[in-house]
Amino acid sequence: MPRQLRIEYPGAICHVMSGGDRREDIFHDEEDRQEFLKTLAEACQKADFQLHAYCLMHNHFHLVVETPNGNLVAGMRWLLSSYTLRLNHRRKFFGQVFSGGRVSEARISGLDCWSGSSGKNCNVWVGRERTWKGASARPRRSWNWRHVCAGKRR
């Protein structure tokens, strides 16, 4: 059964996650995480995304993004392909970094995170994802790589 079409619309707020191909690491060290955040900032600027929360794990990431222009897939395509090119160039790797084979395979939960109290819940879930996935199994330094933006929707 084919996957349902993604519905993109201006003002959508979505939970997005993508993981490493074959569940391999997408972040190998602090420099990789910094490079991803730099690329994410560029993607937000290019696509006019508003980032509400993120959590970077060793083999996947979560984002809560608002898309004022309804261009989630195009912005995510740029983010994932740009990070892949940069990581492969710097580390002398080749091939895909993210699972699915196609950039459009990034998991996008099209829920409106701001309906009722779920806006707060969506951000809290992304912010706490580290504790729910067995935080003691990984070094504590990984906790530095999450951020939840407080405050009201703009």
N, C-alpha and C positions, 0 to 999 in steps of 0.2 A: 504494500500500500504506500503510495507516495506521500511525502511530507506535505502538510498543509502549507499553502502560500503564506508568506509573512505579510502582515498588513502594516504598511508604513503610513503614518500620517503626521502632520505637523503637531508638535507638542507632545508626542508620545514619550513616555518614560519607560525604559526597558531594562530588565536585568539581562546582561549578556555574559556568557562564559565561553571560554575556549581552552582546550587542553592540548598537551603535546601529543604528537603522533606516536601511536603505540604506548601512550601514557608516559613517554619519556620527558625528562626535564626540559622546560623552555627557558628557565633561568638557572644558570650554573654558578653565578656569583653576584656580588653586589653591583658590579659594573653592568651586567646584563639587565638587572632590575632598573638601574638608573637609565640605561638606554631605552628600555621599554617605556618608562615614564616620560622620557623626552619625546619619544615617538608618539605616545598617547597625547601629550600636550599639543604636538603638531597636528595630529588627527582632529582633536577637538577644535583647533583653530580653523583648519581647512574645511571641516564639515559643519562648523558652527554648533558642535555638541556642547552641552553643559554636563559636566561630570559631577555626579552627586556622591558617589562612593566607589572605592575599588579595594580589592584584596588580591595580592599576588602570592600564589603558592608556588612550590617548586616546579610543579608540572601543569598548572593551569592558573587561570585568573578569572575574577568576577568583576564586572563593572555595573554600575547603575548610571545610565546616561539618558539625558533628555535630548530629543531631536526636534528643535524648532522648525526645521525644514523638511522633516519626514524622509530623511536620507540615511537611515541607519545602515543599510546594507552597503551602500557606497562608502560611507565613512569607515565601517569595519573592514571592508576589503582593503582600503588604503592602509589602515593600521596594521593588519596582519601581514600583508605582503611587504610593507616597508620594514617592519621589525624582522621578518624572515630574511630579507636581503641583507640587512645590517648585521644580524647575528651570524649568518653564513659567511659574510665577508670578513668580519672580525675574527671569527674562530676557525676560519678555513673549513667550514662545513659545507655540505651541499644538500639539496633536496628540501622537502617540506619540513616545517617545524610543527605546524598545528595539525591536529587530527581531522579527518574528513576528506583530505585531498583537495578540496575546493574551499576557498575563503568563505563562500556562502554557507558552509556547513557549521560555522560557529553557532553554538546554541544560543538562541535568542528567545527569552521568555517575554512575550509581548504584553505582559500584564501592565495595566496602568497602576504603577506603584503608589500613586497619590490619591487613589480612591479611598475615601474614608480614612481609617487609621493605617492602612496598609503601606502608605508612603514611608512612615517611620519604621514599620516592620520590615520592609524590604531593605532599607539601609542598615538596620540593626542586624538582619540576617547576614548580609555581606560582611559587615564589620566583625561579626562573631564567627564567621565560617572557620576560622583558624582553630577555635576552641572545640568545635564540634567534630573536627576531623582528626582528633588525636594529637593535640598540640605537643604532648610530651614526647612524641616520636621524632620530632624535628628540633633542631637548635632554636632557642628563644629568639635569636636575632631575626628570624623570619617574621616575627610580630611587628617589626618596624615597617613592613610593607603593606600596610592597610591604612585606609583613611576614610572616614565618614564625614561628609560635610553637614554640619549642623545648621539649623535655621529653616526658614520657610522657602517654598518654591518661589522663584523669581517671576 
